Amino acid sequence: MKPPYQDSPELRQAVIDACLEMNATGINQGTSGNISVRTGEMMLITPSGVPYEKMAPKDLVKIPLDAGRWPEGQLKPSTEWPFHLAILRAKPAVNAVVHAHPVYCSALAINRQPIPACHYMVAAFGGNDVPVADYALFGSQQLSDNITRSLENRSACLMANHGAVATGESLPRALWRLGELETLAKGYATSLTIGEPHILSETEMQEVIAAFADYGLKDSR
């Protein structure tokens, strides 16, 4: 299933399957994560507090991108729906947003430590680091503002004292980015315990970013 996405039972099930995959791979625990996809001028997002294994396609919440709240007659959306909506508004090329509390991403976020150019795969997120969005209360407008600011030139970021969020041109790409981000966070956090990480230079990272043009960052699925 490729973007542009249209609302359908198949797309809704794909979102549920992505949630189940997050838990199966350890990226997320319980129902703390949430996923949204763009469908035309609307957003589909996972509901609040519903266990993924019990979630049905009809449970996903549909919200107009230009709305200030969700229409009545549906389940309550994830408490993080405001920043999902803000990201999709701010980044027209993004068709999916994945948020969770991966352990190593969260550990760095608790320390408010961005991930520097400790590995060439940092370039997969659009630059020579993965930033940390400033802290704000979950579900707040301030958190939405902080995240969209951090994602202005990036496809993912950590969230201070919270977790991480990744975006993608497609749902598989967003899910892949969050998994890759947790791998990078684990590697960086581990390297800090055994010595001083060597950080790639600006020149080295620019070479990697240029090489990534042929790496397959644009999802073909």
N, C-alpha and C positions, 0 to 999 in steps of 0.2 A: 504494500500500500504506500503510494507516493503522494507527497503534497502536490497541489493544494488539496487539503483534506475537506471532505464533505461529511456532515454528521450522518452517521449510519450505525447500526448495531455492530458491524465489523470494526469500525474505528473505536467505538466505545469499549469493545472487548479487548482491542489492542492496548488501550490505556490500562485496563485492569491487568492484562498479562504483563505489562511493563512494571506495574506495582508489585506483582508477585515475583517478578525477576529481581527487583531491587532487594526484596527480603531474602530470596533464595541465595543471592550472591553476597549478602551481608552488608550491602550498601545502606540498607535501612533496617530499622527495627520497629515492629508493631505497625501502628498507623501514623507515625510521626511524619512520614514523607507524603508528598502530594505531586500530582502531575496534571498539566493542562496542555491542550492542543488548540490551535487556531482552526476554526471552521468558517471561512468567509469572514463575515463581520461579527462573528460570535466566538466565544471561548467555551470549550468543554473542560470541566475540572472535576477532580475526585471530590466526593462529599466528605464532610467532617465526621471522624470517629467511626466509620464503617470498616470493619476488618476486610482486608482485601479478598480473602477467600470466600467471604459472604457477599461481596459486592456484585451487583448485576448491572448490565449495560444501562438499564433505565435509571439507575441511581446517580449517574453522572449529572452534574449540574450545568445548565447552559446559560451563559451570561452574555449579553451584548457588549461588545468592546467599548461602546460609548456610554455604558450604564454606570451609575454610581452604586448600584446594589443589584442583587440577583432577583429575577422575577419570582413571585410567589407561586406556590403549588409544586415546588421541588424540595428535595432535601436541602439542608443547610450545606453550603460549600465549605471546603477547607478554610480554616481561619486565615490561611495565607493567600486567599484569592486576590486581595488587592495588589500584591506585588506581581503575581502572575499576570494580571490584567495590565499593570503598568509596563511590564517588560514587553508584552505583545503590542501594546500601543507604541512604545518607543522604538521597537526594532521590527520593522515590517518584514524583514527576511527570516525572522524566527517564527517557526510553526509549532514548537513544543518547548515546554519549560519543565524541568525536573528538579525537585527540591527534596532533600533528606538530611539526616544527621549522621553521616558516616563518621566512624570513630576517630580516624586520624585527621580528617578535615575539621571535625569539631574540636579536637585537641588544639590544633593550630589556631582555630578561630577563638578559642577560649584565651589563648595567649596573645591574640590579635597579631599573629605573625603571618604575613603574606608568604607565598611560595615563590622564592626567587628563581633565577635561571640555573637551578641545580641539576637539571636534566634537559636534554634537548626537546623532550615532549611537552615542556611548558609552552612551546610555540603553538601547540594545538589549540591554545586558548586565545590566540590573537596577539601575543606580545612577549615580552621578556620576564613577565611575572604573572602570578595570579593574585589579585588584590583582595583585601579584606574590606567588606562594606561595614561602615560604622554601625554600632549597635543602636537599636531602637526597639520598642515593644512590638512583639509579633502582631501582625494584622494592622499595624498603624500606617498612616500616610507617610510618616517620617521614614519608616523602614523601606517602603516602596521607593521613596526618593533616594535613599542611600544606596539601594541595590541598583537601580537604573543608572545612577551616576557611576558606580563601579563597573558596570557592564557596558559603558559607552563604547569602549574599544576592546572589549573582551567578550568571550562566549561563556565564561563561568567566573564565579567569585566565591570566596568564603564569606561567612556572615558572622560578625563578631559575637562571641558568646552564644552561638546558635548552631550553625551548620554550614551547608553549601547549596548553591543553586547552579544549574547548568542549562544552557539553551542549545537549540539545534534547528537546522533547516528541516529536520524531520524528527519524529519521535525516536527512532533507533539511534540517530546521531546524538540527540540530547542525552539519552540513557548511556550511550558509550562514553560521552564526555564526563559524566559524573563518575562512572567507574574508573576512568583514566585519572580523574582528579584525585580520587581516593588512593589510587596506587602511587601517584606522585607524592601526596601528603604523607603516606606511610614511609616511602623511601626517604623523604626529606627529614621527617621526624626521627627516623632511625639513624640517619647520618649524623644528626646533632648529638646523639648519645655516644658516638664512637670517635668523634673528632670534629674538626672544623670543615664543613662542606666547601668544596671548591665551586665557585660560581662562574658560569660561562660569561665571557665578555660581551659587551654590546655588539662588537663586530661578529663574534661567533654566532650570537643569536640572530642577527640580521641575516646571516648566511642560511641558518636553519629555516627562518621564516620564509625566505625566498624559495628554498627547496621544498617547502610544504605546499607550494602551488601545484606540485605534481604528486603530492602524497595521497591525495584522495580525500581531502577535508570536505569537499562538497559531496554530500551524500548522493549516491546513485541508486539507493534502494527505494 
